[in-house]
Amino acid sequence: QVRLTESGGGSVQTGGDLTLSCAAAGWIGSMYCMAWFRQVPGKEYEGVAHILPNGGTQYADSVKGRFTISLDNAKHTLFLQMNSLKVEDTAMYYCAARRCMPALTSLGFALSRATYDTWGHGTQVTVSA
């Protein structure tokens, strides 16, 4: 019953910044863990960033130091601030959620696509040189 809607995608030049948003309807607050994934057509989904209700975060090595995930609980909205964008960041970005299970996070599944059962429709990010 939780529905996710991404927004904020667009075209930007290398080195530019972009912030994505994910609005959650049917929000159940602390019961959900959330994450951002991305996909290039024909390639596997890549886990980008994950956040726990308590604020704990995890990032893919490819975006560490450049991307920041955050959650506004009051507004039921997830964000992904992307700085110093590279051509390699070009992809469809998806917001995802799952029932929060501490064991999954502790066992290294924070950015594992198969563990998420609720997805948005995606927002395209295109970075050009």
N, C-alpha and C positions, 0 to 999 in steps of 0.2 A: 503493500500500500504506500510505500515511500516512493515518490517520484522526483527525479533529479533533472534539472534543466541548466545546461551550461550556456554561458554567454561571454563576450569579451574578445573572441578571436578576431583575427584580421591579418593584414599584411604589414610587415615592418622590415626595415633594412637591418643588416648585420650590425650588432652593437646596440640596437634599440631595446626598448622595454615594452612589456605588455602584461596586463593583469587579467586573469580569467576569473569568472565567478560561477558558482554552482548553487542554485537555489533549491532547497529541499522542501517538498510538500509532504505532509503526513509525518512530520518530524517526531522522532522519539528520543531525541537528545542523547544522553549518555549511553544509551543502548547500542549506538552505532559508531563504528570506526569508518573513516572516510579516506579516499585516496584519489590521486590523479594518475591516469594512464595516457599513453599516446600510441598512435599507430600510423605507419606509413603503408599505403596500399601494397598488398602482397607480402608484408612482413609481419612478424609477431608483435603482439602488444608489449609495450615496455612500461613497467611500473616506474612512475616519476617521483611521486612523493606521497607520504602517508601521515595521517595525524590521528592521535587518540583524543578522546574527550577531555583528558587532563592536560592536553597541550603537547604531549610527547610527539616528536616527529622523526621521520626517516626519509632519506633521499637516495635516489639512484646516483651512482658515482659520476655519471655524465652531466648531472645538473647541480651537484654540490657547490655551494658558494655563489651560485647564480640564481637559483629558484628558491622561493620561500612559500611554504604552505601555511595557511592559517584558517581558523574557524571562528565565526561570529555566532555563538550559540543563541544570543538574543534574537538575531535576525535569521537564524537557520540558514546561513550561507557559508559556503566554503570558498576560499580564494587560493589562487596560485599566482604569486608575483614572479614574473620572469624578467630577469635583467641580463644585459650583455648577450642578447640572443645571437645564435649562430645559425647558419644555413642548415646544419644538422638537426636543429630543433624543429624544423618544418614537419608537421604531422597533424593528424586529427587528435584533439585532446578530449579525453572523456573523464567525467566525474563518476566515481563508484562508491558504493557503500555496502556494509555487511553488518550483521549483528556482531557486536564487539565480543570477542573471545580472547581474553588475555593470553591463553595458551598459544593461539595462532601467532600472535605478535612476538611472543618470547621465543618461539621456535623458528622464527625467520620467515614467516609468511605475510608480513605486512605489505609487500609489493608483489604478491603472487596473485595473478589474475583469476585463477581458478577458485579462489576463496571468496570472491565478491559476487553477489547475486543481484544487485541492483545497479543499473547503469543509466546514464544520460544518453542523449543522442549524439553528442559530440559537438565541438566547435573547432573550426579549422584555423591553424596558425601557419602562416607562410612567411619565411624569412628569406630575403633576397640580398645578394651581395651588392 
